[in-house]
Amino acid sequence: MAPEWIVGTDGKKVTYSTNKNGIIWSKNASKDTREIGNAMLLTPDGKKQLNKLIHSDSKIHLKLSNETKITTIKDPQTGKEQKDYLFGITIPKTVFKNPDNTYDVKEQTIIIYKGTITEGIKIDSREKGLSVDEGIGAVAGHESVHAIDKAVINKTYGDKNYNPETKPIEMENKIAAESRMINAILNTLP
């Protein structure tokens, strides 16, 4: 498959650059793409994941929702009710199985739930202690792994025993840790 892109408002590739004045997005970058992209650019690994999205093999639509997606579920081990926070989701449009038993996703949408992140940074979650923007960057990094990591895609669709959250959670934790480290350094400056 030929490289695709983050889809802009005109259906063409979104780009960004940086200069002494900050981050400059192409005119076709939606408000959601700019906000999610700026949040990803706060950390080194977030920036790497954003650049992977921009150069991915799948068209990626980025959406930011103000919805709060919190449900109550029963813990299967304890039987106690607990809250389940949906911070983001990657929705594939079409999944293709190749002749070599690998999988490709031609187009997909990543939705980041800003409302859930706003609540999640207050509780004992992976986002605890982050700003909303830092939480958006960490969750977007998580969802980017679902969208573009070929090993995760192939195992998600090809191995029923595979936990598709392991590698994305690792990325989310890594980006969150980078945000915390950057904040700690900034707090020591005069």
Beta strands, then each sheet from edge to edge (+ up, - down):
strand 1: 16-19
strand 2: 22-25
strand 3: 59-65
strand 4: 70-74
strand 5: 81-85
strand 6: 88-92
strand 7: 95-97
strand 8: 103-105
strand 9: 107-113
sheet 1: 1+ 2-
sheet 2: 3+ 9+ 6-
sheet 3: 4+ 5-
sheet 4: 7+ 8-
end
